[in-house]
Amino acid sequence: MPKTERHRLHRDLTRMVAESGLIGYGHVIDLAGCRAVVPEVLKTFPDMPYYDCFLKTVIKLSDFAAHFIPRDYEQWREKNKLVDNLSNRFRYASLLSGAGESSQRTGAEGRGAGSPSS
């Protein structure tokens, strides 16, 4: 994939995530440093850094869920009137297809990154 195409895709993904209001967590490992420090481990277990990142991310997100999602989730969901899954799928599909792109950009003007949408 050409460098300009990768940058465009990264820019689009970054914009979509930033405007979504989602929060998340990620874990990274310096692969070059890992190869320099423990090359024998990576020869034996070449996927180890990826599994490590995945496992640490899952553990952290499950901790977040334990703290931020109430045990009585259904009552909390009803109380906060969350959008149902079908509407979320429709919005995601329209984002991917480019439909509604101009309305999202228009709605996002004048707000800083991470600002609430209302």
C-alpha positions in Angstrom: 0.0 0.0 0.0 1.4 3.4 -0.9 2.5 5.7 1.9 0.0 8.4 0.9 -2.9 5.9 1.0 -1.8 4.6 4.5 -1.7 8.1 5.8 -5.1 8.9 4.3 -6.6 5.8 5.9 -4.9 6.6 9.3 -6.2 10.2 9.1 -9.8 9.0 8.3 -9.7 6.4 11.1 -8.3 8.9 13.6 -11.0 11.5 12.7 -13.8 8.9 12.9 -12.6 7.7 16.4 -12.0 11.2 17.7 -15.5 12.4 16.6 -17.2 9.2 17.9 -16.8 10.1 21.6 -15.5 6.6 22.3 -12.9 6.0 24.9 -10.5 3.1 24.9 -7.1 1.7 25.8 -4.2 0.2 23.9 -0.9 -1.3 24.8 2.2 -1.1 22.7 5.6 -2.8 22.6 8.7 -1.5 20.9 9.3 -4.4 18.5 12.8 -3.2 17.4 13.8 -2.9 21.1 12.3 -6.2 21.9 14.3 -7.9 19.1 17.4 -6.2 20.3 17.0 -7.2 24.0 15.5 -10.7 23.7 16.0 -12.0 20.2 16.0 -15.7 21.3 12.6 -15.3 22.8 11.2 -13.8 19.6 12.8 -16.6 17.5 11.0 -19.2 19.7 7.7 -17.3 20.2 7.5 -14.7 17.3 3.9 -13.7 18.2 4.6 -13.2 21.9 4.6 -9.3 21.7 1.2 -9.3 19.9 -0.4 -11.7 22.4 1.1 -9.7 25.3 -0.5 -6.4 24.0 -3.8 -8.2 23.3 -3.9 -9.8 26.8 -2.9 -6.5 28.6 -5.6 -4.6 26.6 -8.3 -7.1 27.4 -7.4 -7.1 31.1 -7.4 -3.3 31.3 -10.7 -3.0 29.4 -12.3 -5.6 31.7 -11.1 -3.5 34.7 -12.7 -0.4 33.1 -15.9 -2.3 32.5 -16.0 -3.4 36.2 -15.7 0.2 37.3 -17.8 2.1 34.7 -20.6 -0.3 33.7 -23.1 -0.7 36.6 -24.1 -4.2 37.6 -27.8 -3.3 36.9 -26.8 -2.4 33.3 -30.3 -2.8 31.9 -31.8 -0.2 34.3 -28.8 2.1 33.7 -29.3 1.7 29.9 -33.0 2.5 30.2 -32.3 5.5 32.5 -29.7 6.9 30.2 -31.7 6.1 27.0 -28.7 4.7 25.1 -29.2 4.3 21.4 -30.1 0.7 20.5 -27.6 -1.5 18.6 -29.5 -1.2 15.3 -29.1 2.5 15.2 -25.4 2.2 16.0 -25.0 -0.2 13.2 -26.8 2.2 10.8 -24.6 5.1 11.9 -21.4 3.0 11.5 -22.5 1.8 8.1 -23.3 5.4 7.0 -19.9 6.5 8.3 -18.2 3.9 6.2 -20.1 4.7 3.1 -19.5 8.4 3.5 -23.2 9.2 3.9 -23.8 11.8 6.5 -20.1 12.7 6.4 -20.8 16.4 5.7 -23.4 16.6 8.5 -20.9 15.1 11.0 -18.2 17.6 10.0 -20.7 20.5 10.2 -21.8 19.3 13.6 -18.2 19.0 14.8 -17.2 22.5 13.7 -16.4 24.8 16.6 -15.7 22.0 19.0 -12.4 21.0 20.3 -11.3 17.3 20.2 -13.0 15.4 22.9 -15.7 18.0 23.4 -19.2 16.7 24.1 -21.4 16.7 21.0 -24.4 18.5 22.7 
